């Protein structure tokens, strides 16, 4: 049976994110960033890195005001990475953290998608519905 050490994975992802943030900062030294978002798509099993700037929020608020004629909540726009310019930035993996995390997440994806090897099939998540060949 394969078990996922979630605490180790979290520590690995924090280290990976810190390295990516340092790299991004070095590549964009004049770009003030107020937020970083590690986005995990549970369906696709993919990770994305996004960086938020105030300029992006101001641009989105202006767009929404022009569309609706109403003021939009600043905080609501600030926390949504959908409109951030630096959305889903490339992962460089300078220290190999992402590669190690990817191997762990591959097990999770296999379990979630009912694609696990025969010995791991008993680990299916409750909401998982078997597909043909599962």
Order of alpha helices (4+ residues) and beta strands (2+ residues): alpha-beta-beta-alpha-alpha-beta-alpha
